[in-house]
């Protein structure tokens, strides 16, 4: 399985979240994809939204598409626990 990042997900979003004190790296994003606590495959089909706890108040949600053996990360964002699941 190969994970690729769009420009938005690899450059723009990381910098924006860093300004808001959320430091998110590739390893964390890949961990959310590989070992999610929750996966939503229906609300934004064909995109998949994987979620995993990152601290006591927040989860990290990663939006991606899977085509064959390639996963393309479109975006990701922190959300308050309980908002989505």
Buried (B, 14 or more C-beta within 10 A) or exposed (E): EEBEBBEBBEEEBBEEBEEEEBEBEEEBBBBBBEEBEEBBEEEEEEBBBBBBEBEEEBBBBBBBBBEEEEBBBBBBBBBEBEEEE
